[in-house]
Every structure is written in structure tokens, then in C-alpha cells.
């Protein structure tokens, strides 16, 4: 039972990382109907920039972990704005239905190549701000950083929701999400709203990167698998539901940990992919998503 609980706690921490990145997919899809397929690289860049600030690389450390987080958030936001400006805006302008897909994938490859030249291809340990000594929860060993991951992931998603509900600009984001054309007619600068959604999306991914980095070896490949799995989580939960991102992330994270331990690490990704196939077959809008109705 203790081992089972330990696996569940580890799966929850991993699942919340998936949820944050999936939440980023939802932000851009809501405002523009597009997705940044370089979300995994945004996570990786956040982790590597954070490593440069707090680790023994490039002459560091320059600051502690907690002061590094706002810097990484700003960096992630700027990187997201760059992606929207170069890869997404031209496709939206000419109403290219699939141009943004190849553009964001191309930018992801470019970012990864740049990262390889700056930080190299080898994984390195990321210094943890907390003790690595686990503590007991119902007999299971839980690392303090796993608790930080869960709290941090919930906090950033809650902050975005509060911003959307309470601030003027947040309401503009919601209006653009509901009907972009109508929002534009009401005087809302929808182009800036879309740029903002990309900035927020990449900032969330970069934040997820510095959350997960102390728990896993950190390198330029850290984002590829996480970004792809987060996309699966977004589809499973529904691209229109924040709750769906959390539930989908928890399902996938726990399923991977249990499968990897009780069956084999070679099969740990199978349950999530099977669930994805089932959802696409029987509920394409996702477990918590709403099917879009188009009038013709």
C-alpha cells in the first residue's frame, strides 16, 4: 500500500506538469483557434534558462531558485510573443488553415538547435531549492519538491483564471475566446489579445519547466516528450476546459507511474495513448469539452 501511495503521489506531481502545459494549449486555442506545437520547447527553454541562473553553468549561480522564477516567466512570455509574431500571425492574416502548424513546429526545432549549441546535449542535475529528504505521508515517501510542483501548478492556473474574471484585459481575453469577430467589432484589439495568450501560454510552460527540473535530469530533450503528452492531456480533458486539463493530467500521470512499476517502463505510455484513442473515438471534444456548433 505504501508503494502504491508513493506511485500515486509521484503521478500527481507529474500529472500537474502535464496539466500546466495543456492549460497553455487551451489559452491559445481559445483566442485564436491555433496551437503552439512548440510548447515542449518553451518548457525546455524555461528549465535551461533557470539552470543558467541557479546552477553551476555559464559562471553561475547568479540568484536563488525563488528569485529566478519571475525572470523565467518574463523570458517565457517574450518567447511566446516571438512565436506568435513569426509563426502564427502571418498564417492568421492570410487565413491559412494549417500554416501555423508547420510554423510552430519549425520554430520548435530551431529553438531546440539553439539550445543544444548553448547548453549542449547532455543532461545535468538541476539544483533543488528544498531538501531531497522525503517525508512520510500515510507511510509513503514524498519529496518536498513534489508538493511544490502541485501547489505551483494549481497556483498559476488559478491566477490566470482570476485574471480573466476580474481584470479588464482578462475580460477582453474571455470576449475574444467567446467570439473573436464580435469582440473586434466592439473595439477589442483581438490581435493583441492573441499575442497575449501566446505570451501567457509560453510563460506557463516555462514555469512548468523550472518546477519539474529539480525532480528529473535537465537537458534540451526534456520538453519533447512532456509537450507531446501535454497535448494528449489537452485532447483527453477537452481544449475548452481548465478542469479537463487537470483531470486529464492526473489520469495520465498516475497511469504512467503505475504501469511503469507494475508492468514495465516500456509500457508506461500505453495507457495514456489508449485513453486518447478512446476519447477521440467516443467523445472527440474531450471528457469535459463542449462540441462546437457551427451555423451554416
Secondary structure, DSSP 8 states (H G I E B T S, - for coil): -HHHHHHHHHHHHHHHHHHHHHHHHHHHHHHHS---TTHHHHHHHHHHHHHHHHSSSTT---S-HHHHHHHHHHHHHHHHHHHIIIIIHHHHHTT-SSHHHHHHHHHHHHHHHHHHHHH-SS-B----SS----EEETTEEE-HHHHHHHHHHHHHHHHHHHHHHHSHHHHHHHHHHH-HHHHHHTT--HHHHHHHHHHHHHHHHHHHHHHHGGGS-BSTTHHHHHHHHHHHHHHHH-TT-HHHHHHHHHHHHHHHHHHHHHT-GGGTTHHHHHHHHHHHHH-TT-SS--------
